[in-house]
Amino acid sequence: MQVILKDNVKAKLMIAETGNSLGSFAKKVGISQGYLSQILSKKNNPSPKVAYKIANGLGVDIHNIFLIKVIDITIEMEV
């Protein structure tokens, strides 16, 4: 499963609207400020658990700000 931030500008604005700085918001949701910055700059994708924490901290459904991709890899082998 891959979780991708849809719109980093919108996410940053939503965090600002909570009245928190990036550092205080990161602390509120239980992640480091560095990790939050990586997610918001799209340098790193969050785990589903972290994406849920961020969405919950913003008071929105996870699907509002994150795209969730389910990847099914099937390997077939001939013997």
N, CA, C and O atoms as a MOPAC input file, in Angstrom:
PM7 MOZYME 1SCF
protein

 N      0.84800 1    -1.16900 1     0.00000 1
 C      0.00000 1     0.00000 1     0.00000 1
 C      0.89600 1     1.23500 1     0.00000 1
 O      1.88600 1     1.30400 1     0.72800 1
 N      0.53500 1     2.18300 1    -0.81200 1
 C      1.29100 1     3.42500 1    -0.91100 1
 C      0.35100 1     4.58800 1    -0.61000 1
 O     -0.74900 1     4.66700 1    -1.15700 1
 N      0.79400 1     5.48500 1     0.26000 1
 C      0.00000 1     6.65200 1     0.64600 1
 C      0.73100 1     7.89400 1     0.14900 1
 O      1.90200 1     8.10500 1     0.46600 1
 N      0.03000 1     8.71700 1    -0.63500 1
 C      0.64500 1     9.88500 1    -1.26200 1
 C     -0.16700 1    11.13500 1    -0.92300 1
 O     -1.39200 1    11.14200 1    -1.04300 1
 N      0.52500 1    12.18400 1    -0.50000 1
 C     -0.13300 1    13.46300 1    -0.22800 1
 C     -0.65300 1    14.03800 1    -1.54500 1
 O      0.10200 1    14.15300 1    -2.51000 1
 N     -1.92600 1    14.39800 1    -1.59100 1
 C     -2.52100 1    14.92000 1    -2.82100 1
 C     -2.02200 1    16.32800 1    -3.15000 1
 O     -1.55000 1    16.57400 1    -4.26000 1
 N     -2.12000 1    17.23700 1    -2.20900 1
 C     -1.81400 1    18.65000 1    -2.46500 1
 C     -1.06400 1    19.21400 1    -1.26300 1
 O     -1.66200 1    19.49000 1    -0.22300 1
 N      0.24700 1    19.38200 1    -1.41200 1
 C      1.05000 1    19.83300 1    -0.27200 1
 C      0.73800 1    21.27800 1     0.13500 1
 O      0.82500 1    21.60900 1     1.31800 1
 N      0.38400 1    22.12900 1    -0.80400 1
 C      0.04600 1    23.52000 1    -0.46700 1
 C     -1.23000 1    23.55300 1     0.37700 1
 O     -1.30600 1    24.26800 1     1.37600 1
 N     -2.21700 1    22.78000 1    -0.03400 1
 C     -3.47500 1    22.70900 1     0.71900 1
 C     -3.22800 1    22.14800 1     2.12100 1
 O     -3.79500 1    22.64000 1     3.09700 1
 N     -2.39100 1    21.13000 1     2.22100 1
 C     -2.10100 1    20.52700 1     3.52400 1
 C     -1.41300 1    21.52900 1     4.44900 1
 O     -1.74900 1    21.61900 1     5.63000 1
 N     -0.45500 1    22.28000 1     3.91500 1
 C      0.22900 1    23.30100 1     4.72600 1
 C     -0.75600 1    24.37500 1     5.18700 1
 O     -0.69300 1    24.82900 1     6.33000 1
 N     -1.65700 1    24.77700 1     4.30400 1
 C     -2.67100 1    25.77100 1     4.65500 1
 C     -3.59600 1    25.23400 1     5.74200 1
 O     -3.94800 1    25.95800 1     6.67400 1
 N     -3.98700 1    23.98000 1     5.62600 1
 C     -4.86500 1    23.37000 1     6.62500 1
 C     -4.18300 1    23.32100 1     7.99300 1
 O     -4.82300 1    23.54900 1     9.01900 1
 N     -2.89400 1    23.02400 1     8.00200 1
 C     -2.14500 1    23.01400 1     9.26600 1
 C     -2.11100 1    24.41800 1     9.85500 1
 O     -2.32300 1    24.59900 1    11.05400 1
 N     -1.84300 1    25.41000 1     9.01200 1
 C     -1.81400 1    26.80200 1     9.48100 1
 C     -3.16900 1    27.21900 1    10.04900 1
 O     -3.23800 1    27.95300 1    11.03500 1
 N     -4.24100 1    26.74700 1     9.42300 1
 C     -5.58700 1    27.09500 1     9.88100 1
 C     -5.92000 1    26.49600 1    11.24300 1
 O     -6.84100 1    26.96100 1    11.91400 1
 N     -5.17700 1    25.46300 1    11.65900 1
 C     -5.38800 1    24.90200 1    12.99800 1
 C     -4.76000 1    25.79000 1    14.06600 1
 O     -4.98800 1    25.59600 1    15.26000 1
 N     -3.96400 1    26.76900 1    13.62600 1
 C     -3.29100 1    27.65700 1    14.56400 1
 C     -1.96300 1    27.12000 1    15.05800 1
 O     -1.35700 1    27.68000 1    15.97100 1
 N     -1.51300 1    26.03100 1    14.44900 1
 C     -0.25200 1    25.40500 1    14.84400 1
 C      0.86000 1    25.74100 1    13.86600 1
 O      0.62000 1    25.95500 1    12.67800 1
 N      2.07200 1    25.78300 1    14.38000 1
 C      3.24400 1    25.80800 1    13.50400 1
 C      3.46900 1    24.36600 1    13.05500 1
 O      2.84100 1    23.44900 1    13.58300 1
 N      4.35800 1    24.16100 1    12.08800 1
 C      4.65500 1    22.78800 1    11.67000 1
 C      5.18800 1    21.97500 1    12.84400 1
 O      4.83300 1    20.80900 1    13.01500 1
 N      6.04100 1    22.59900 1    13.65000 1
 C      6.61500 1    21.90300 1    14.79700 1
 C      5.57600 1    21.50400 1    15.83000 1
 O      5.58700 1    20.37600 1    16.32400 1
 N      4.68000 1    22.42400 1    16.15800 1
 C      3.65600 1    22.10400 1    17.16500 1
 C      2.63900 1    21.10500 1    16.62500 1
 O      2.14300 1    20.26200 1    17.37300 1
 N      2.32200 1    21.19300 1    15.33200 1
 C      1.39300 1    20.22200 1    14.74700 1
 C      2.02300 1    18.83100 1    14.73400 1
 O      1.36300 1    17.84300 1    15.05800 1
 N      3.29600 1    18.75500 1    14.36000 1
 C      3.99500 1    17.46400 1    14.34800 1
 C      3.97800 1    16.84500 1    15.73900 1
 O      3.71700 1    15.65100 1    15.89200 1
 N      4.25400 1    17.65200 1    16.74300 1
 C      4.24700 1    17.16000 1    18.12300 1
 C      2.84800 1    16.69100 1    18.51200 1
 O      2.69200 1    15.66300 1    19.17100 1
 N      1.83400 1    17.44700 1    18.10200 1
 C      0.43200 1    17.12100 1    18.41200 1
 C      0.04100 1    15.75100 1    17.85100 1
 O     -0.67500 1    14.99300 1    18.50500 1
 N      0.51100 1    15.43600 1    16.64400 1
 C      0.13000 1    14.16600 1    16.02000 1
 C      1.14000 1    13.04700 1    16.28500 1
 O      0.92800 1    11.90900 1    15.86800 1
 N      2.23200 1    13.36700 1    16.97300 1
 C      3.16900 1    12.32700 1    17.39000 1
 C      4.22800 1    11.93200 1    16.38600 1
 O      4.68500 1    10.78900 1    16.38000 1
 N      4.62900 1    12.87400 1    15.52800 1
 C      5.71900 1    12.60700 1    14.58700 1
 C      6.74000 1    13.73600 1    14.69400 1
 O      6.45800 1    14.78300 1    15.27800 1
 N      7.91600 1    13.51900 1    14.13300 1
 C      8.93300 1    14.57100 1    14.19500 1
 C      8.63200 1    15.66300 1    13.16700 1
 O      7.98000 1    15.42300 1    12.15100 1
 N      9.12300 1    16.85900 1    13.45800 1
 C      8.93600 1    17.96900 1    12.52200 1
 C      9.64000 1    17.67600 1    11.20300 1
 O      9.13300 1    18.02200 1    10.13600 1
 N     10.80200 1    17.04200 1    11.27100 1
 C     11.54000 1    16.69900 1    10.05700 1
 C     10.75900 1    15.75800 1     9.15700 1
 O     10.72400 1    15.93600 1     7.93900 1
 N     10.12600 1    14.74600 1     9.76800 1
 C      9.33500 1    13.78300 1     8.99800 1
 C      8.12200 1    14.47400 1     8.37700 1
 O      7.78800 1    14.22500 1     7.21900 1
 N      7.46300 1    15.34500 1     9.15100 1
 C      6.32400 1    16.09000 1     8.61100 1
 C      6.76600 1    16.95800 1     7.44100 1
 O      6.07100 1    17.02800 1     6.42700 1
 N      7.89800 1    17.61100 1     7.56800 1
 C      8.41600 1    18.45500 1     6.48200 1
 C      8.69700 1    17.63700 1     5.23200 1
 O      8.43100 1    18.09200 1     4.11900 1
 N      9.23600 1    16.42900 1     5.40400 1
 C      9.49400 1    15.55300 1     4.25500 1
 C      8.19600 1    15.15700 1     3.56600 1
 O      8.13200 1    15.10800 1     2.33700 1
 N      7.16600 1    14.87700 1     4.34800 1
 C      5.86100 1    14.51500 1     3.78000 1
 C      5.26900 1    15.70700 1     3.03100 1
 O      4.77000 1    15.55900 1     1.91600 1
 N      5.32800 1    16.88700 1     3.64900 1
 C      4.73900 1    18.08300 1     3.04000 1
 C      5.49900 1    18.56000 1     1.80900 1
 O      4.92600 1    19.23800 1     0.95600 1
 N      6.77300 1    18.21800 1     1.70700 1
 C      7.54600 1    18.59300 1     0.51700 1
 C      7.57100 1    17.45600 1    -0.50400 1
 O      8.25500 1    17.53700 1    -1.52500 1
 N      6.81800 1    16.40000 1    -0.21300 1
 C      6.69000 1    15.22500 1    -1.08700 1
 C      8.02200 1    14.51200 1    -1.32200 1
 O      8.21600 1    13.87400 1    -2.35700 1
 N      8.93800 1    14.62500 1    -0.35500 1
 C     10.20000 1    13.89900 1    -0.43000 1
 C     10.06200 1    12.50200 1     0.16000 1
 O     10.89500 1    11.62900 1    -0.08400 1
 N      8.99900 1    12.30000 1     0.94100 1
 C      8.76800 1    11.02300 1     1.59700 1
 C      7.26400 1    10.80500 1     1.69400 1
 O      6.51600 1    11.74700 1     1.95500 1
 N      6.82000 1     9.57600 1     1.48900 1
 C      5.41200 1     9.24500 1     1.65400 1
 C      5.20000 1     8.66700 1     3.04600 1
 O      6.02100 1     7.88200 1     3.52000 1
 N      4.11200 1     9.04400 1     3.70400 1
 C      3.87200 1     8.53600 1     5.05100 1
 C      3.35200 1     7.10300 1     5.04200 1
 O      2.82600 1     6.62100 1     4.03800 1
 N      3.50900 1     6.44600 1     6.16400 1
 C      2.86600 1     5.14700 1     6.34300 1
 C      1.36800 1     5.40400 1     6.50100 1
 O      0.96900 1     6.52800 1     6.80800 1
 N      0.53800 1     4.39200 1     6.29900 1
 C     -0.89900 1     4.59400 1     6.51800 1
 C     -1.21000 1     5.09500 1     7.93100 1
 O     -2.10600 1     5.91900 1     8.11400 1
 N     -0.47600 1     4.60100 1     8.92000 1
 C     -0.69900 1     5.01700 1    10.30900 1
 C     -0.40400 1     6.51000 1    10.49600 1
 O     -1.16900 1     7.22000 1    11.14900 1
 N      0.69200 1     6.97400 1     9.92800 1
 C      1.05800 1     8.39000 1    10.04100 1
 C      0.07700 1     9.25900 1     9.25600 1
 O     -0.30100 1    10.33500 1     9.71800 1
 N     -0.33700 1     8.80500 1     8.08000 1
 C     -1.32100 1     9.55800 1     7.29400 1
 C     -2.61600 1     9.72100 1     8.08500 1
 O     -3.23200 1    10.78600 1     8.06900 1
 N     -3.02300 1     8.65600 1     8.77600 1
 C     -4.22400 1     8.72800 1     9.60800 1
 C     -4.04200 1     9.74700 1    10.73000 1
 O     -4.95300 1    10.52500 1    11.01700 1
 N     -2.86500 1     9.74600 1    11.36700 1
 C     -2.59800 1    10.69900 1    12.44900 1
 C     -2.68600 1    12.14400 1    11.94600 1
 O     -3.24800 1    13.01000 1    12.61700 1
 N     -2.12900 1    12.38900 1    10.76700 1
 C     -2.15800 1    13.73900 1    10.19300 1
 C     -3.59500 1    14.14800 1     9.87000 1
 O     -4.02700 1    15.24500 1    10.22500 1
 N     -4.33200 1    13.26400 1     9.19500 1
 C     -5.72300 1    13.56700 1     8.84700 1
 C     -6.55400 1    13.79800 1    10.10600 1
 O     -7.36100 1    14.72500 1    10.16300 1
 N     -6.35500 1    12.95800 1    11.10500 1
 C     -7.08700 1    13.09200 1    12.35900 1
 C     -6.74700 1    14.42000 1    13.04100 1
 O     -7.62900 1    15.08200 1    13.58800 1
 N     -5.47700 1    14.80300 1    13.00900 1
 C     -5.04900 1    16.07500 1    13.58900 1
 C     -5.66700 1    17.27000 1    12.88600 1
 O     -5.86900 1    18.32400 1    13.48900 1
 N     -5.96600 1    17.09500 1    11.59700 1
 C     -6.60100 1    18.16300 1    10.81900 1
 C     -8.12500 1    18.09900 1    10.89200 1
 O     -8.81500 1    19.02100 1    10.45900 1
 N     -8.64400 1    16.99900 1    11.44500 1
 C    -10.09100 1    16.84300 1    11.55400 1
 C    -10.76900 1    16.52100 1    10.24300 1
 O    -11.92900 1    16.87500 1    10.02900 1
 N    -10.03500 1    15.83700 1     9.35300 1
 C    -10.60300 1    15.46900 1     8.05300 1
 C    -10.44300 1    13.97100 1     7.81900 1
 O     -9.65200 1    13.31000 1     8.49200 1
 N    -11.19000 1    13.45100 1     6.87400 1
 C    -11.04800 1    12.05800 1     6.47200 1
 C     -9.72000 1    11.88800 1     5.74100 1
 O     -9.29400 1    12.78000 1     5.00600 1
 N     -9.07900 1    10.77000 1     5.93800 1
 C     -7.76900 1    10.51300 1     5.33000 1
 C     -7.80600 1    10.66400 1     3.80900 1
 O     -6.82200 1    11.09300 1     3.20600 1
 N     -8.93800 1    10.31400 1     3.18400 1
 C     -9.05000 1    10.38900 1     1.72400 1
 C     -9.14000 1    11.82300 1     1.20500 1
 O     -8.97500 1    12.05500 1     0.00700 1
 N     -9.39900 1    12.77900 1     2.08200 1
 C     -9.45900 1    14.18100 1     1.66000 1
 C     -8.09300 1    14.73900 1     1.30300 1
 O     -7.98400 1    15.61400 1     0.44400 1
 N     -7.05100 1    14.24000 1     1.95300 1
 C     -5.72200 1    14.80700 1     1.71300 1
 C     -4.69900 1    13.80300 1     1.19300 1
 O     -3.63100 1    14.18700 1     0.71700 1
 N     -5.03000 1    12.51400 1     1.28600 1
 C     -4.09100 1    11.49800 1     0.81500 1
 C     -4.72500 1    10.59900 1    -0.23900 1
 O     -5.91400 1    10.28400 1    -0.17900 1
 N     -3.90900 1    10.19600 1    -1.19900 1
 C     -4.28700 1     9.20200 1    -2.19200 1
 C     -3.72300 1     7.88100 1    -1.69500 1
 O     -2.53500 1     7.78900 1    -1.38600 1
 N     -4.55900 1     6.86800 1    -1.61700 1
 C     -4.10800 1     5.56400 1    -1.14100 1
 C     -4.13200 1     4.59300 1    -2.30800 1
 O     -5.18000 1     4.31400 1    -2.89100 1
 N     -2.93700 1     4.08100 1    -2.63700 1
 C     -2.80200 1     3.12800 1    -3.73500 1
 C     -2.53000 1     1.74200 1    -3.16200 1
 O     -1.66100 1     1.56300 1    -2.30900 1
 N     -3.27800 1     0.78600 1    -3.63900 1
 C     -3.03200 1    -0.59500 1    -3.25600 1
 C     -2.36100 1    -1.25800 1    -4.44400 1
 O     -2.90500 1    -1.29800 1    -5.54800 1
 N     -1.18300 1    -1.77100 1    -4.19600 1
 C     -0.40000 1    -2.38000 1    -5.26400 1
 C     -0.38100 1    -3.88100 1    -5.04100 1
 O      0.03700 1    -4.35500 1    -3.98400 1
 N     -0.83100 1    -4.61900 1    -6.02800 1
 C     -0.84100 1    -6.07700 1    -5.95400 1
 C      0.20700 1    -6.60400 1    -6.91500 1
 O      0.08300 1    -6.47600 1    -8.13300 1
 N      1.21600 1    -7.18600 1    -6.35300 1
 C      2.28200 1    -7.73900 1    -7.18900 1
 C      2.19300 1    -9.25900 1    -7.12100 1
 O      2.36600 1    -9.86500 1    -6.06400 1
 N      1.92600 1    -9.84100 1    -8.24900 1
 C      1.85200 1   -11.29000 1    -8.32900 1
 C      2.98300 1   -11.76700 1    -9.22000 1
 O      3.14600 1   -11.30600 1   -10.34900 1
 N      3.74400 1   -12.68200 1    -8.70000 1
 C      4.86200 1   -13.22600 1    -9.46900 1
 C      4.51200 1   -14.65200 1    -9.86800 1
 O      4.22800 1   -15.50000 1    -9.02200 1
 N      4.53800 1   -14.89700 1   -11.15700 1
 C      4.26900 1   -16.23800 1   -11.65300 1
 C      5.57600 1   -16.86100 1   -12.10200 1
 O      6.39600 1   -16.22900 1   -12.76900 1
 N      5.74700 1   -18.10200 1   -11.72300 1
 C      6.96600 1   -18.80900 1   -12.10300 1
 C      6.58800 1   -20.10400 1   -12.80500 1
 O      5.65300 1   -20.79900 1   -12.40800 1
 N      7.33000 1   -20.40500 1   -13.84300 1
 C      7.14000 1   -21.67900 1   -14.52700 1
 C      8.23400 1   -22.62100 1   -14.09100 1
 O      9.40200 1   -22.24500 1   -14.00100 1
 N      7.84200 1   -23.85000 1   -13.82200 1
 C      8.83200 1   -24.85100 1   -13.40700 1
 C      8.97200 1   -25.88700 1   -14.48100 1
 O      9.75700 1   -26.82500 1   -14.33500 1

